[in-house]
Amino acid sequence: TRRGACARPAERPGSVTPGAMRVIRIDDTCTELPGLPDTLPAQGFVWIGCARSAFEVSAAVLQSRLHQWGCGTLVELHISDLLNPQLPSHFDYTSWYDLLVFRRLAAAQTGNGSTDSSESHAPAAPLDPQAIDTSPVGFVVFDRVLLTVHPDDCAVREFFAQRLLTLPTGGGSGSARIPSGPADLMLRIVNHMVDGYLALRRLLTRQLGTLQHELLGPRSRRVDWHALLDARNTLHQLEDLCEDQRSAVQEWIDALAEWPDEPDAAARRERELLGVRSRDVLEHIERVLGHVRRLESSIESAVQMHFSAVGQRTNDIMRTLTVLTAIFLPLNLVTGIFGMNFDALPLIHNATGFWIALGLMGLLGGGLGAFFWRKRYLGTTRR
């Protein structure tokens, strides 16, 4: 192993009330324990899933039990990180454990541990910035212990606990689905959380499509700029979140590459599988990040196209008004000439003078209108 085996137990400390803590022993089978065991199993490892409030209460007892197992104790700074509900995704390590903090989607959780924001029945309404609410999940990876700190009533923890406890026992394909170690289980949980972000892409695409339709609709006159600004802020928030996640997973991959070489072929194979699963998680995060950036570019392009369309409509209106003004200017000139206070004007004393002047004015206006129509200065510019 990377850090050495755990030592034999020392004197047993005080008991821990499970409460919001779930302890599962994972070897050939998965068994939930009533509390923290006195010793680690001869094979496999132990997963301790704590709610953040339970971890805060039981931190001292957990420290004592970790020391009893010979796994080393948590650094006080890392305990503060695990208790911080605002901590961004990041990675850190010591010589006896690795620490990964990864933010999961916290809004609209369903029974299977994923968000229901991507369901087909979701309304295509403007994106609410509260729709992407996240909370951190902490992973402390020892050689034979995985300690996870979740938000209270975390659906992800309950989903994986139920999933492990219902895995088929025995050999064959059933046992192949049992996690091979603490790092393997951590990556499975992280990958499950990233899948929630992948599913969120459909909701983002549909809701931003609604905003784009409002921006570019031919009859759109009013645009909800507050909703658009909230959508852009939400995308920026999600982009920052994914960048932190990518950095944390990349640091984990770099640390995994620095682990000492395993002499056993099976252990080397397990290490390779960890690397493959880690790179798969990183690829999923990059897919979400790339999609978010495409949506940001799309909404920026839609805004620019909206202003271009508004400018085009304004130009069409001004062109029509200019042409109408150009048509009526000669007619105003004719009426102005015949309105002068002179007695010897042509057609003034002619009985048909009015009709002759009116016909000339109509002929002039119609000719100018036909000329501008042929030049496509009237009406729309569509061919």
Buried (B, 14 or more C-beta within 10 A) or exposed (E): EBBEEBEEBEEEBEEBEBEBBBBBBBBEBBBEBEEBBEEBBEEBBBBBBBBBEBBEBBBEBBBBBBBBBBBBBBBEEBBEBBBEEEBBBBBBBBEBBBBBBBBBBBBBBEEEBBBBBBEEEBEBEBBBBEBBBBBBBBBBBBBBBBBBBBBEEBBBBBBBBEBBEEBEEEEEEEBEEBBBBBBBBBBBBBBBBBBBBBBBBBBBBBBBBBBBEBBBEEEEEEBEEEBBEBBBEBBEBBBEBBBBBBBBBBBBBEBBEEBEEBEEEEBEEBBEBBBEBBBEBBEBBBBBBEBBEEBBEBBEEBBEEBEEBBEEEEEEEEBBEEBBEBBBEBBEEBEEEBEEEEEEEEBEEEEEBEEEBEEEBEEBBEEBBEEBEEEEBBEEEEE
